[in-house]
Amino acid sequence: MIEIDPTKKTALQFSGGKDSMACLYLLRDQLDQVTVYWLNTGDGCPETLEVIANARSWIPNFVEIKSDVVNWRQQFGHPSDIVPVKTHWLGVAYGMADFRLSNKFDCCLMNIMTPMHDRMVADGIECVIRGTKDCDTGAVPFEGQDKFYEVLLPIRTWTHQDVFDYLAEVGAPYNPLYDYYTGISAPECFGCTAWWDDGKAAYFKALHPERLGEYRASLEQIRAALHSHLADLDFELRS
């Protein structure tokens, strides 16, 4: 159970992933005092959308926020863990490449983090609950009170296995994405071409083989752009 201040307007940021699901179940006896917010990018993975639909049916206060990541990718390029300058929008404008790539954090920021934050502020939320953990990346970006709202991280010290064990214990719906994903969290966008350590190819191969060819073709395009820059770097190192 999470201790919340009943005098504060409190929100849970919910993605349908394992960590926010654990927070949801920790709050299940207090959901009448919490608003659950979900950011719909317009490109959710089918399995995650099913989990969200299940949870949405019994959450009393549920708010859906919408962004349009598909349109954003068309404008700024597919997200990548590494962005060669030639494929940056400015490089493309100078004719250095014929396709655009975007930094994965920029994509997440513009299509998930910023719309969610802006809605929290607009709704006057005073306390935000997130499922961020120390073991996710090695450091927590923020916890505590800032000028906008207080941030609570109730499972901060949990391990990934702690989360899975807890969800099994309380009978939470299981997202089959986790049979294949190896990254820190289940992806929120079906068409994401970044987060290369998350096991998306194995997921597509097993559950959505019709998407595997398209996904691999995008990665091959990214790899070709990287090779061009690495060749330039190798030349400098040899000089």
C-alpha positions, 0 to 999 in steps of 0.5 A: 500500500502507498501512503498518500496525502488525502488533501493533495490532488494525486495522480498515477502515471500509468503505461500498462507496463509492469512497474506502473501496474505494480503501483496501480495494485499498491493503490487499489484500495485508494483509487477513489482518491487518485486519478490514473493518467495514461498517455496514448501515443496512437501507436501502442503495442496490441498486448499492452493496449489489452492490459490497459483496457482490462485495468481501465474497466475497474479504475474509477478515475481514468484519464487518457491523454493523446499524442500522435507519435506516427505523425511526429516520426513522419516529420522528424524521423524514426527514433534511433539510439545513435543519430548520425548528423547526416540524418539529422533534420538539418543534415537532410536539409543540406542533402547529406542523407535522404532520410531523417532520424531522431534521438530516442529521448527527443521522441519520448520527451515530445510524445510521452513525457511532455504531454503527460507533464503538461496535463498534470500541471493543467489539472492542478495535480499536486502529487505524481506517483511513478513506477521508476526504479533504481535498477532501471538505469542506475539513477533516478532522474527526480524524486520529491517536491519541485515547483510543479508537484511532488513525485513519489517513487513507491517501488524505487528500491524494487528489482525487476523480479520483485515487480514480477513476483508482486504482480503474480501474487496479486493476480494482476494481468500479465503482459506477454511482451515480457516473455521477449523484452529484455529492456528496462520497460515494455515499449509504448510505441509499436513502431519504435526503432530505438531502444536496441537492447529491448528485444523487439525483434524477438517480440515481432518474430514470435507475436507479430511476424508480419512486422519483422521485415519492416522493422529490420529494414529500418534498422539496416537503414540506420546501420548503413548511416552509422557505418558511413560515420564510422568510416570517417572516424576510422580515417581520422584515427589512422591519419 
